[in-house]
Amino acid sequence: MFFLKKAVIILLGSLLLSIGINLFLVPYEVLDGGIIGIGLISSYIWGFQAGLVIIFVSIPIFLIAWYHYRNYFYNSLHGMLVSSFFIDLLKPLAHLLELPEIFSAVTGGTLIGIGIGIMLRYRTSTGGTDLLAQFISEKTGWNVGLLIFSIDAIIIISGGIFISTETIFLSVIAILFVGIATSCITRKVKPVT
């Protein structure tokens, strides 16, 4: 039953993340942060498959996890592979809707944050910088959503330099909502006494 529940969480989280990316971010060349952001940058600039780039760029982080955080390696490998697969599979969704840019960035960021948050809540993730944020959070106690937000900001600024100023603006909005949604989902609720 445990493995079935974990599989459903990975599928649901990956699906929400992929819909958020392809339906809402890709039409306006908006970036998510971290490894997904790197995959999107390579897709926008060179036409590479974002999911495939995510897998290749994640290899060093997964090697670190294999040697130092074996539990995280096993808990995140499936999430990274499934979400990368869905990102490439659902790419045709990019031309389905035509929404205002800011609304698209907010909605996409929220869906991505919910997807990531659901996976983190059940001790799995998409790997990449989410996995890196989990490592740091475990060692420092810092909020995972805030750590993801900080790492993402670096990727967004770097990607915006190569794409456009508008990309930076819309991407900042998107990752702000990724961070908020992830923080809300992963927040520990204290029991009422």
MIKOL-927549 format. One record per residue (C-alpha): residue number from 1; residue in one letter; x, y, z. Coordinates in steps of 0.25 Angstrom, whole numbers, plus 2048, in hexadecimal, padded with zeros to 3 digits. Example, Ala and Ser with C-alpha at 12.3 -4.5 7.8 and 13.67 -1.06 7.14 Angstrom:
<torros>
torro i:1, aa:A, c1:831, c2:7EE, c3:81F;
torro i:2, aa:S, c1:837, c2:7FC, c3:81D;
</torros>
This chain:
<torros>
torro i:1, aa:M, c1:800, c2:800, c3:800;
torro i:2, aa:F, c1:80C, c2:80A, c3:803;
torro i:3, aa:F, c1:812, c2:808, c3:7F5;
torro i:4, aa:L, c1:804, c2:80A, c3:7EF;
torro i:5, aa:K, c1:802, c2:817, c3:7F7;
torro i:6, aa:K, c1:810, c2:81C, c3:7F3;
torro i:7, aa:A, c1:80E, c2:819, c3:7E4;
torro i:8, aa:V, c1:800, c2:821, c3:7E5;
torro i:9, aa:I, c1:807, c2:82D, c3:7EB;
torro i:10, aa:I, c1:813, c2:82D, c3:7E1;
torro i:11, aa:L, c1:809, c2:82C, c3:7D6;
torro i:12, aa:L, c1:800, c2:837, c3:7DB;
torro i:13, aa:G, c1:80B, c2:840, c3:7DF;
torro i:14, aa:S, c1:812, c2:83E, c3:7D1;
torro i:15, aa:L, c1:805, c2:840, c3:7CA;
torro i:16, aa:L, c1:802, c2:84D, c3:7D1;
torro i:17, aa:L, c1:810, c2:852, c3:7CF;
torro i:18, aa:S, c1:810, c2:84E, c3:7C0;
torro i:19, aa:I, c1:803, c2:855, c3:7BE;
torro i:20, aa:G, c1:807, c2:861, c3:7C5;
torro i:21, aa:I, c1:814, c2:862, c3:7BC;
torro i:22, aa:N, c1:80E, c2:85E, c3:7AF;
torro i:23, aa:L, c1:800, c2:865, c3:7AF;
torro i:24, aa:F, c1:804, c2:872, c3:7B6;
torro i:25, aa:L, c1:813, c2:874, c3:7B6;
torro i:26, aa:V, c1:818, c2:870, c3:7A8;
torro i:27, aa:P, c1:80F, c2:878, c3:7A0;
torro i:28, aa:Y, c1:815, c2:885, c3:7A5;
torro i:29, aa:E, c1:824, c2:87F, c3:7A7;
torro i:30, aa:V, c1:822, c2:880, c3:7B6;
torro i:31, aa:L, c1:82C, c2:879, c3:7BE;
torro i:32, aa:D, c1:82B, c2:870, c3:7CB;
torro i:33, aa:G, c1:837, c2:870, c3:7D3;
torro i:34, aa:G, c1:842, c2:865, c3:7D6;
torro i:35, aa:I, c1:844, c2:85A, c3:7CD;
torro i:36, aa:I, c1:837, c2:85B, c3:7C6;
torro i:37, aa:G, c1:83A, c2:869, c3:7C3;
torro i:38, aa:I, c1:847, c2:865, c3:7BD;
torro i:39, aa:G, c1:83F, c2:85B, c3:7B4;
torro i:40, aa:L, c1:835, c2:866, c3:7B0;
torro i:41, aa:I, c1:841, c2:86F, c3:7AD;
torro i:42, aa:S, c1:847, c2:865, c3:7A4;
torro i:43, aa:S, c1:839, c2:862, c3:79D;
torro i:44, aa:Y, c1:837, c2:871, c3:79B;
torro i:45, aa:I, c1:844, c2:874, c3:795;
torro i:46, aa:W, c1:849, c2:867, c3:78E;
torro i:47, aa:G, c1:83C, c2:85F, c3:78D;
torro i:48, aa:F, c1:841, c2:854, c3:795;
torro i:49, aa:Q, c1:837, c2:84B, c3:79D;
torro i:50, aa:A, c1:836, c2:851, c3:7AA;
torro i:51, aa:G, c1:833, c2:844, c3:7B1;
torro i:52, aa:L, c1:83F, c2:83D, c3:7AB;
torro i:53, aa:V, c1:848, c2:849, c3:7AF;
torro i:54, aa:I, c1:842, c2:848, c3:7BE;
torro i:55, aa:I, c1:847, c2:839, c3:7BE;
torro i:56, aa:F, c1:855, c2:83C, c3:7B9;
torro i:57, aa:V, c1:857, c2:849, c3:7C2;
torro i:58, aa:S, c1:852, c2:841, c3:7CE;
torro i:59, aa:I, c1:85C, c2:836, c3:7CD;
torro i:60, aa:P, c1:867, c2:83D, c3:7D6;
torro i:61, aa:I, c1:85C, c2:840, c3:7E1;
torro i:62, aa:F, c1:858, c2:832, c3:7E1;
torro i:63, aa:L, c1:866, c2:82D, c3:7E2;
torro i:64, aa:I, c1:868, c2:835, c3:7EE;
torro i:65, aa:A, c1:85B, c2:830, c3:7F4;
torro i:66, aa:W, c1:85F, c2:821, c3:7F1;
torro i:67, aa:Y, c1:86C, c2:823, c3:7F9;
torro i:68, aa:H, c1:867, c2:82C, c3:804;
torro i:69, aa:Y, c1:858, c2:82B, c3:805;
torro i:70, aa:R, c1:854, c2:81E, c3:7FF;
torro i:71, aa:N, c1:846, c2:81F, c3:805;
torro i:72, aa:Y, c1:844, c2:82C, c3:7FD;
torro i:73, aa:F, c1:849, c2:826, c3:7F0;
torro i:74, aa:Y, c1:83F, c2:81A, c3:7F1;
torro i:75, aa:N, c1:834, c2:824, c3:7F5;
torro i:76, aa:S, c1:836, c2:82E, c3:7EA;
torro i:77, aa:L, c1:83B, c2:826, c3:7DE;
torro i:78, aa:H, c1:82D, c2:822, c3:7DA;
torro i:79, aa:G, c1:828, c2:830, c3:7DC;
torro i:80, aa:M, c1:833, c2:835, c3:7D3;
torro i:81, aa:L, c1:831, c2:82B, c3:7C8;
torro i:82, aa:V, c1:821, c2:82C, c3:7C8;
torro i:83, aa:S, c1:821, c2:83B, c3:7C8;
torro i:84, aa:S, c1:82B, c2:83C, c3:7BD;
torro i:85, aa:F, c1:823, c2:832, c3:7B5;
torro i:86, aa:F, c1:816, c2:83A, c3:7B7;
torro i:87, aa:I, c1:81D, c2:847, c3:7B4;
torro i:88, aa:D, c1:821, c2:842, c3:7A6;
torro i:89, aa:L, c1:814, c2:83A, c3:7A4;
torro i:90, aa:L, c1:80B, c2:846, c3:7A7;
torro i:91, aa:K, c1:813, c2:850, c3:79F;
torro i:92, aa:P, c1:807, c2:851, c3:794;
torro i:93, aa:L, c1:7FF, c2:857, c3:79F;
torro i:94, aa:A, c1:807, c2:864, c3:79D;
torro i:95, aa:H, c1:7FE, c2:869, c3:792;
torro i:96, aa:L, c1:7F0, c2:865, c3:798;
torro i:97, aa:L, c1:7ED, c2:872, c3:7A0;
torro i:98, aa:E, c1:7EF, c2:881, c3:79E;
torro i:99, aa:L, c1:7EF, c2:888, c3:7AC;
torro i:100, aa:P, c1:7F4, c2:895, c3:7B1;
torro i:101, aa:E, c1:803, c2:893, c3:7B3;
torro i:102, aa:I, c1:803, c2:897, c3:7C2;
torro i:103, aa:F, c1:7F7, c2:88E, c3:7C5;
torro i:104, aa:S, c1:7FE, c2:883, c3:7BD;
torro i:105, aa:A, c1:80B, c2:885, c3:7C6;
torro i:106, aa:V, c1:803, c2:885, c3:7D3;
torro i:107, aa:T, c1:7FA, c2:878, c3:7CF;
torro i:108, aa:G, c1:806, c2:871, c3:7CA;
torro i:109, aa:G, c1:80F, c2:874, c3:7D6;
torro i:110, aa:T, c1:803, c2:870, c3:7DF;
torro i:111, aa:L, c1:801, c2:862, c3:7D8;
torro i:112, aa:I, c1:810, c2:860, c3:7D8;
torro i:113, aa:G, c1:811, c2:863, c3:7E7;
torro i:114, aa:I, c1:806, c2:85A, c3:7EB;
torro i:115, aa:G, c1:80C, c2:84F, c3:7E3;
torro i:116, aa:I, c1:819, c2:850, c3:7E9;
torro i:117, aa:G, c1:813, c2:852, c3:7F7;
torro i:118, aa:I, c1:80B, c2:846, c3:7F6;
torro i:119, aa:M, c1:817, c2:83E, c3:7F3;
torro i:120, aa:L, c1:820, c2:844, c3:7FE;
torro i:121, aa:R, c1:815, c2:842, c3:808;
torro i:122, aa:Y, c1:816, c2:833, c3:805;
torro i:123, aa:R, c1:825, c2:833, c3:805;
torro i:124, aa:T, c1:827, c2:832, c3:7F6;
torro i:125, aa:S, c1:82B, c2:83D, c3:7EC;
torro i:126, aa:T, c1:82F, c2:840, c3:7DE;
torro i:127, aa:G, c1:83D, c2:840, c3:7E2;
torro i:128, aa:G, c1:846, c2:84B, c3:7DD;
torro i:129, aa:T, c1:846, c2:858, c3:7E6;
torro i:130, aa:D, c1:839, c2:852, c3:7ED;
torro i:131, aa:L, c1:842, c2:847, c3:7F2;
torro i:132, aa:L, c1:84D, c2:851, c3:7F5;
torro i:133, aa:A, c1:844, c2:859, c3:7FD;
torro i:134, aa:Q, c1:83F, c2:84D, c3:805;
torro i:135, aa:F, c1:84E, c2:84A, c3:808;
torro i:136, aa:I, c1:850, c2:858, c3:80D;
torro i:137, aa:S, c1:843, c2:859, c3:814;
torro i:138, aa:E, c1:846, c2:84C, c3:81C;
torro i:139, aa:K, c1:854, c2:852, c3:820;
torro i:140, aa:T, c1:84F, c2:860, c3:824;
torro i:141, aa:G, c1:840, c2:85F, c3:826;
torro i:142, aa:W, c1:83D, c2:86A, c3:81C;
torro i:143, aa:N, c1:830, c2:86A, c3:815;
torro i:144, aa:V, c1:831, c2:861, c3:808;
torro i:145, aa:G, c1:828, c2:86B, c3:800;
torro i:146, aa:L, c1:831, c2:877, c3:804;
torro i:147, aa:L, c1:83D, c2:86F, c3:800;
torro i:148, aa:I, c1:837, c2:86B, c3:7F2;
torro i:149, aa:F, c1:834, c2:87A, c3:7F0;
torro i:150, aa:S, c1:842, c2:87E, c3:7F3;
torro i:151, aa:I, c1:848, c2:874, c3:7E9;
torro i:152, aa:D, c1:83E, c2:877, c3:7DF;
torro i:153, aa:A, c1:841, c2:886, c3:7DF;
torro i:154, aa:I, c1:84F, c2:883, c3:7DA;
torro i:155, aa:I, c1:84A, c2:87B, c3:7CF;
torro i:156, aa:I, c1:83F, c2:885, c3:7CB;
torro i:157, aa:I, c1:849, c2:890, c3:7CA;
torro i:158, aa:S, c1:853, c2:888, c3:7C2;
torro i:159, aa:G, c1:848, c2:883, c3:7B8;
torro i:160, aa:G, c1:842, c2:891, c3:7B7;
torro i:161, aa:I, c1:84F, c2:897, c3:7B2;
torro i:162, aa:F, c1:84F, c2:88D, c3:7A6;
torro i:163, aa:I, c1:840, c2:88E, c3:7A3;
torro i:164, aa:S, c1:839, c2:89C, c3:7A7;
torro i:165, aa:T, c1:837, c2:8A5, c3:7B2;
torro i:166, aa:E, c1:828, c2:8A2, c3:7B2;
torro i:167, aa:T, c1:82C, c2:893, c3:7B4;
torro i:168, aa:I, c1:833, c2:897, c3:7C1;
torro i:169, aa:F, c1:827, c2:89F, c3:7C6;
torro i:170, aa:L, c1:81D, c2:894, c3:7C3;
torro i:171, aa:S, c1:826, c2:889, c3:7C8;
torro i:172, aa:V, c1:828, c2:891, c3:7D5;
torro i:173, aa:I, c1:819, c2:891, c3:7D7;
torro i:174, aa:A, c1:818, c2:882, c3:7D3;
torro i:175, aa:I, c1:823, c2:87E, c3:7DD;
torro i:176, aa:L, c1:81D, c2:887, c3:7E8;
torro i:177, aa:F, c1:810, c2:87F, c3:7E7;
torro i:178, aa:V, c1:818, c2:872, c3:7E6;
torro i:179, aa:G, c1:81E, c2:875, c3:7F3;
torro i:180, aa:I, c1:811, c2:879, c3:7FA;
torro i:181, aa:A, c1:809, c2:86D, c3:7F5;
torro i:182, aa:T, c1:815, c2:864, c3:7F9;
torro i:183, aa:S, c1:816, c2:86A, c3:807;
torro i:184, aa:C, c1:807, c2:869, c3:809;
torro i:185, aa:I, c1:807, c2:85A, c3:805;
torro i:186, aa:T, c1:813, c2:856, c3:80D;
torro i:187, aa:R, c1:810, c2:85E, c3:819;
torro i:188, aa:K, c1:80F, c2:856, c3:826;
torro i:189, aa:V, c1:801, c2:858, c3:82C;
torro i:190, aa:K, c1:801, c2:858, c3:83B;
torro i:191, aa:P, c1:7F6, c2:851, c3:842;
torro i:192, aa:V, c1:7EC, c2:859, c3:849;
torro i:193, aa:T, c1:7ED, c2:858, c3:858;
</torros>
